[in-house]
Amino acid sequence: MKDKIIESFDRISSFEDKWDHNRFYSKLVLKEIGRDNDSILDIGCGTGEFTQKVAQRAKRVVGIDISPKMVNEAKKRHSANNITYIVKDFDAIDVKEQYDCIVSIATFHHLSLESILSKIDKMLKPGGVLVVLDLYDRKGLLDFLLDIIAVPTNLIINRIKNGSKRINKDEINVWNEHIKLDKYMTIEELRKVYHENYGWDVMVNRLLFWRYMAVYRKMEIT
């Protein structure tokens, strides 16, 4: 499965940067990250577009991605003096290094949430923050009502933001194959796992456009 995920992201890496639902929430994620961080880790950095924004809020940023071609594109498109891009599987990352902030966008659904949250806790400095923006499995009346709002709104904003940057048939085919590799959890399932690991220090909120955001602030040692 992991080899298929790498192959899929390698293919996606050549696509032009376009507005999408993750970019819609970038300001909200940046607000939670705050400013004046010494170090930030971006898990699943992709082509580095968001990583470059994060770099304005830290002395040092490390962006990791499992796809070699994604990392190559990140170095070409969104480099900065304080960013280091690395081809790395998060399952193999060294937990000894700690960060002020760990951020991840549209990546956690490719990982085993239960196994990574405890590792992330060890990698956060006391007082550090984890910010996750990811997709979830929609079920129930509330998600149905949000879909009614999201679908037409998405069409309008996509037309405004992307204009002539239309997705072509080849890209659609690649994304359709990629979606088959995705594994989503419901909001209730996500909250259960987050709270089991972080107690009530974590907030998991449902968002429009089929996303959720989790924010965990690690207690400072007094």
Secondary structure, 3 states (H helix, E strand, C coil): CHHHHHHHHHHHCCCCCCCCHHHHCHHHHHHHHCCCEEEEEEECCCCCHHHHHHHHHEEEEEEEECCHHHHHHHHHHCCCCCEEEEECCHHHCCCCCCEEEEEEECCHHHCCHHHHHHHHHHHEEEEEEEEEEEECCCCCHHHHHHHHHHHHHHHHHHHHHHCCCCCCHHHHHHHHHHHCCCCCCCHHHHHHHHHHHHHHHEEEEEECCCEEEEEEECCCCC
